[in-house]
Amino acid sequence: MILQALVKYYENLVEEEKVSKQGWCSAKVSYEIELSKEGEIKNIICLKIEEERGKKTVIRPQNLLVPEMVTRSSGVSANFLCDNAKYLLGISQENDEKDKKRAEECFLAARDKHLSLLNHAEGEMAKAICLFFQNWKPEKAMEYPKISENWEDITDGGNLIFGMGTHYAQDDMQIKRIWDNRKMEINQEAKGICLVTGEQEEISRIHRGIKGVPGAQSSGAALVSFNAPSFESYGKEQSYNAPVGKYAEFAYTTALNYLLSDRKYSLQIGDTMVVFWAESGKTDYQDAFLECMEPPVDNQEELKGLFERIQEGKPIIIKGNELNPEQRFFILGLAPNAARLSVRFFYENSFGKILTNISEHYKRMEIIKPKWEENQYLGVQEMLFETVNKKSTDKKPISNMATMTFRAILSGDRYPARLYSDTLIRIRAEQDEKKLSWKRMSIIKTYLIHNYKWKEGENYMGLNEESNDIAYVLGRLFSVLESIQADANPGIQATIRDRYFNSACGTPASVFPVLIKLKNSHMKKIGREKEGTKKYYEKLFADIMWKINEQEGFPKRLSLEEQGKFALGYYHQIQKKYEKREEK
């Protein structure tokens, strides 16, 4: 299903002229070897361009359309018209004999390939390339000033092309026809039924690499690959074990590389790179999806309006464009695995259904926030960041948990238990005031509602004073006791939260009697200075204690589910206190 969807997307991209046709590819090119009519090197022209990346200006190679490049696993295999300095000039950065011999083998392979294809061509460019390969002596390369001056850059592994002035060899019409009509070397590829198209055709033995997945090989990692007899069956070796025709292999790899090359339409979640596309190929759907998953701060109101329209069943409108909710949408998660790629997940559904699931997720996450907080919606990456230790060197969330959370949001399935437990662990482990941030409380509330089916929680955006849920009420009580301590001791550096929160959350019966005794002495102190404040706390304390005594007092232990409710009750009571101060 993944390959079929990518092949369809490739065909849409070809119609829009965004990718190359079969036999051609986009490559990063650093230099042009400018030739004379006699095939001599006139100049080495740098083709690198400047690009703004944030606040920095970087120099990068140009992306040019060139004849399809070979997949190199080992050995010597030359490309046509575009390759590195070893193949086109026979030179390398290293000076040892082994490397010189390797460069010589590469140059001879490139010479044979170019002469076999262009030997009978009559065009000026083709003749110049043939004369170059017939007359060029790699050992004399240092005699050319333009090569010697830029030796380090030319031999750093970047691609070079041939040209005459500003006219590149791959753009020459006669050479293009020769390449398109070329007779391939003796082809020993097996024929069979392509599992993607269902057509009888040549089966691709080695699939092209996929580039752009962080952690995978920069030269490209394989999505379809078999490297050991234990993975083979019925005597089928390598990729014949998963018969994909040459057209389908070229199409899916081109489409996937296109998606990964544009960081605008990909998203990294933990160690997983997520790419997404609409069946029609229109980018409006990709823009809308990305804004929903990682909502920008300056676009919160527009996103809120979109979610309201979805909930009301109105048309989906993004930046003035009305999108078809029935449009099929695909999301693919890829992770590095040595020289190969692992498929973390693949999800397909209508665009409208996916946005509805995302909208419901954000609705569950609604919670009262501090007044200074500008973010209305918590993006997926921010959400997962709350589960990791901020002081650790590796701040990435657990890979499986990250991808399972992402998929749960898209499909409306249950959230992974690790999301909830890791959030509680961070609350217990950290001692600063941000341990109970609105972001973590949003995660806890969302998980309790969706996984534990806590129906009451849907009304818990802010403090629910009517709730009799024992764990929630205990959280409120702990917050009140902390406020009493703080008012009795202005400027106190450490409160009962720092010392007793974890034990009160887990074993309330052993902790709360101690805290209530402390409260009595604090109340006496408050009464001497602020009689009105003392009366306020006495009433609030009595209301909460009545709810607890009605349910047989303090429980000995709280379950994991109840510990989340405890934290939520504490947070809501704290926010209510700040709200009162602002009103005053």
Secondary structure, DSSP 4 states (H G I P E B T S, - for coil): -HHHHHHHHHHHHHHTT-SPPTTEEEEEEEEEEEE-TTS-EEEEEE--EEEEETTEEEEE-EEEEEEPPP--SSS--PPSSEE-HHHHT---S--SHHHHHHHHHHHHHHHHHHHHHHTT--SHHHHHHHHHHHH--GGGGGGSHHHHHTHHHHTSS-EEEEEETTEEGGG-HHHHHHHHT---S-----EEE-TTT--EEEBPSSPPPB---TTS-TT-BBSS---SGGG-BTTB-GGGGS--BHHHHHHHHHHHHHHHH-GGGEEEETTEEEEEEETT--HHHHHHHHHHHS--GGGHHHHHHHHHHHHHTPPEEETTEEE-TTSEEEEEEEEEETTEEEEEEEEEEEHHHHHHHHHHHHHHT-----TT---SS--HHHHHHTTS-TTSS--PPPHHHHHHHHHHHHH--PPPHHHHHHHHHHHHH--SGGGG-HHHHHHHHHHHHHHS--GGGGG-SS--TT---HHHHHHHHHHHHHHHHHHHSTT-SS-HHHHHHHHHHH-HHHHHHHHHHHHHHHHHHHHHH-HHHHHHHHHHHHHHHHHHHTTTS--S---HHHHHHHHHHHHHHHHHHHHHHHH-
